[in-house]
Amino acid sequence: MTQATPERAPRVPRRIAQVIVNSLKGGVVPRVGLPYITVGRDREVAALLHDLELVADGGASFRFLVGRYGSGKSFLLQTIRNHAMGRGFVVADADLSPERRLQGTGGQGLATYRELIRNLSTKTRPEGGALNLVLDRWVSSVQAQVTLEDGVAPEDPAFADAMERRIMGTMVSVQELVHGYDFARLLTMYWRAHLEGDDDTKANVTRWFRGEYRNKTEARRELGVGIVIGDDDWYDYLKVLATFLVGAGYKGLVVLIDELVNLYKIPNAVSRQYNYEKVLTMYNDTLQGKAHHLGVIVSGTPQAVEDRRRGLYSYEALRSRLTQGRFSRDGLVDMLAPVIRLEPLTHEELLVLVEKLADIHAGLFGYARTVTQDELVRFLETEYGRVGADTHLTPREVIRDFIEMLDILSQNPGVTVEGLLGNGQFASPVRAPAERDAPPLSSPGAASPAVPGAAEASAGQDEFAEFDI
């Protein structure tokens, strides 16, 4: 039998290895170290990177990532997040939940905006909370323009007036947008507070941008403005923010929204339709050129998208836009379509992934890796040979089983791979949850690495002829 011979992974720093192992064992996607475990997904990544080029050129994009629960949607989102930050974009990400929706009457839409701003990240602040960093960089950028291009030194009495003119000039593109004038007014207020060393006003302006003012009265009392970001208009402010970021020296704004299934699970049909209408508005804005320097990626399960009773397809305007064309079929997929359906990794790619994890685990705990490639193949055969694996086994469970096996082997030197795989435990049927495509109510909010679903795994590859799925 011919087997894949993947290259050994580079040595992973201990801190990153710890995050990778702990995250994957807990069933969530690590936010660091993804290049060390990325396997496959070349076409998907290339398509999304093409979108980033469009956004950098002043356009906008909107994509749906669709795949089974645990198929690697969140992993791909995090991969694109890292690519975007590395290319000079600002990234905001959020998971939808019962408390965070796109539209709501009880602050659910605003809660999503607040989560996006809280997670605002840049290359130098990848962990989030980059709002003040962005605002200060904008001020520094304008000051540099005044100094270098206008020839006015900071100690010159005319420096403040020159800054004011520059700021007004850069705000022209922002003011043309809906709510752009209000946004520009708050930015000018931030600059003046920065100039005067007024930290209280700077903090209040930051609170306003975060959407933390509860009503107009509170905003008027502390800032003198009678406007606040609310459930109905938070997306308009994201569009303004995207345009402003270009003036601050960034390429644009990339918004990542995960767990679309939480809109599918809204029990009230009217509330659900309002949220789908918001999806349609965002989709139309980006494709019709009403938004600039803005990229949006939303991920969900096939059921959350294609169910005609409760999913996106229950909203006819979305169904007609997102339905797959007649010419797409197995092996012939349009990667420029608005919906990217995640295909399972091949068995070869899955073998590469588990070998990478074996190397990372050995490096983390300081032992020489003894698990051979034949034993890795044997592990995969055993996992996918279990009763019910073809319909119920998810990639997340495979990865968790594999890390658990590595933990047991490292802690018990007398135990062998064959001994573990042959004890009958792995031969037991796979437990079938009531609904595999939908996450539990306490959704972890992230998926495991991009590995294939058992139902879609190909059994016809010569390298794994003994896989009987």
C-alpha positions, 0 to 999 in steps of 0.5 A: 500500500502506498502511503503519504510521506508528509514533511515534518512540521517545523518546531513550534514554540512551547507557548503556541504548542500549548494553546494548539493542543489545549484548544483542539482537545477542548473542541475549539479553534486556537487563535494562534499557531494556525500555520503550523496545523493548516492542511488543505483548503488552498482553493478556499483560502485563495478565493478569500484572499482574492476578496481581500484584494478587492476590498483593498482596492476600494470594493466590498465583498460578502461570502458565506462559508457553509459546512457541517458542524465541525467541518472546519468553518471556524478554522478557515475564518481564523486562518483568513483573520490572520491573513487579513491582519498580516496584509494590513487590514483591521479585523472584527469578529463575533459569534452570533448567539441568542443574545447577539443577532443582526437585528432585534428589539432588545439590543441584540443587534447592538450587542453584536456590534459591541462584540465586533468592536471589542474584538477589533484586531490589527497586526500589532494588536491581534488579541483584540481591543485595538480601537484606541490604537486605531484612533491614535494611529489616525491622529499620528498619521494626520500629524505626520502629514501636517509636519512633512507635507505642510511643513508645519512643526508641532511647536508652531502656533499654526500647527493646530489650525493646520491639523484642523484643516487636514482633518476636515479634508480627510473627513470628506469621504466619511461625511458623504456616508449615512451617519458619516457627519456624526462619525466625523464630528466625534473623530474631531472631538477625539483629536481636540481631546488628544491635543488638549490632553483631555483623557476623560473626553477621549474615554467618552468618545471611545465609549461612544464608538463602542456603542456603550451609551444607553440613550441619547440623553446620556450621550448629550450630557457627557459629549454634547451629541444627541446621537447613539449607535443602536440596533437599527443602524449599527451596520451603517456605522461599520461602513463608515468605520471601514472608510475611515480606517483607510484614512488611518493607514489601513487597507480596510475592514474585514468582518467575520461572523460565525454561528449563523445557526443561531439565527436559524434557531430563533423561535419567532418567525417574524424576528427570524425574517427581520434578521434575514432581511438584515443579511440581505441588506448587508449582502446587497450593499457589498455587491452593489457598491454601496460599501467600500473597503469592507469585507464580510464573511459569514459561516453556518451549517447547510441546514441554517442556509438551505432549510426552506422552512427556517433557514436563509432559503426561507427568505425568497430574496436570499434563496434566489441569490444564493442557490447554486447554479446548474453547472456546479457539481462534484469536482466543478465548483465556482469558488467566486460564487457567494457561497463557498461549500467546504469540501472534506479533506482527503485522507492524505491531507488528514494523515498530514494533519494528525502527523503534525499534531503528533510532532507538536504534542511530542515537542510540547511535552518533551519526548521523542515521537514514537508513533509511526506513520503506519500507526497513524494510518491504523488510528484513522482506519479504526476511527472511520471503521466504527459503526455509524461513522459514515453518518455521525462521526465528526472531524472534531471528535477524531482530533479529540480522540487523537490528542487523548490517545497521545496524552495516554501514550505519553503518560503511560510508557508501557501502553502501545497504540495497538494496545489502545486501538485493539481494546474494543473501545474504539470499535464501539458504535459512534454516539448519534446526537439528535441533530448533528448539523446544529450545535448544542445550545451552549455552542462553543463558538468555534470549530476544530481544524479543517478535516473531513466529515465522515459522511463525505470521506472518499473511500476510493483512494488507493492510498487508503484502500482498506478504509471501509466507510 
